[in-house]
Structure formats: structure tokens, C-alpha cells
Amino acid sequence: MKTKDIVMTGLLSAIVFLGVSILKFQPPFLPNNGGLVHLGTAMMVIINIVWGRKKCAYSAAIGMTLFDILSGYANWAIATFIIRFIMGNIMGYLSEIKFIKNKYLINIFSALVSGIFMTAGYYIAGAIIAGDFIAPIQSLPFDFLQVGIAIVIGIPVGFYLKHNLKFLEQA
């Protein structure tokens, strides 16, 4: 990686961290702190649209893992790093599919598929952390809500930034 890429990934990781930190909702009845709804996933979608797969995967993994460590969710940190890194790569690869010409549609598809992976990943991690496979079921609707919010906010904002602020792509 070039120095510019490292610095940019660090800045984007900070943006993801802020997306998770600033506006978040934690249902109080969920076990083991699962089901956190936040804007970090929307930041992933935006980063994927504007800067691509690699920066999306690395910044999501770093930014969200940093949030876990600094915010009392350290038991989720390893799972978050793995899940978000793979999710960012899935999102990036799928959004590069060439046979679907509609860029909005392909990005919705990539966010949905990677969101299903994320939900499954956090379900498995929650089952391991909780010690059973029933408790994490309560988190599933909130994980899907997070993906829906990411699509509704991230895709329009990502395309707006990509088309109206061309200098961002060069960063």
C-alpha cells in the first residue's frame, strides 16, 4: 500500500467509527449487547461506492473493531473485524458486477447480500458469546434494520458524493 492509501484508510476508518458512535440504538432487552443499530454500515456503503472494495473492507473492519474495543463491546472485537472485513469484500466484489448495468440496483444487491452475510456472522458470533443458539435470534431484526438503513442512506449519499464531488475519488 502507498502512504496515501494508508492515510486514506485511516481517515475512512475514523468516519466509520464516528458512524457507529454518534447515532446508535441499543435495544436494552438484547443479551450480550447484540443487535446494535448504527450508521457504520451506511458509511461502508458510501465508502464502497466512492472509494471501492479495499478501502471499504479495511476501513469497516478497523473502524468498527475500534468502536467495539473502546465502547465496552470488546468481546465482539475479533468477530467484528472478521465479519466486517469479509462483508466489505463481498459488497465490493458484487458491486463491480458488469452484466447488471444499473449501478443503483447492483449496489442495493451488494448491500443486501453482504448484509445477509453480516447478519449470519453476528448470529453465529452471538451464539458463541452467549453459549446458545436461541438468544441471538432476538438480534436478527435489528441487524436487518441496520442493513435497510444503510441502503436507504448510504446509496443515495454515496452516488451524490461520487458524482458531485469528483475530487473525493482521487483521494
Number of C-alpha atoms within 10 A of each C-alpha: 5 7 8 10 13 13 12 16 22 17 14 23 28 19 20 27 24 18 21 23 18 11 11 14 14 13 15 10 11 15 16 15 17 27 28 17 22 24 23 27 29 26 28 34 32 25 29 27 28 23 21 21 25 18 25 29 27 22 28 34 27 24 27 28 24 20 21 21 14 11 10 11 16 15 15 20 20 14 18 26 21 16 22 29 23 20 28 31 21 19 30 27 15 19 23 16 13 10 7 11 9 9 16 15 13 19 23 21 16 25 30 18 17 23 26 16 18 23 22 15 19 23 23 17 21 26 17 12 16 15 11 11 14 11 16 24 16 16 22 16 13 19 23 18 16 22 28 18 17 25 23 12 17 27 26 16 18 21 17 15 18 18 13 10 11 12 10 12 13 7 11
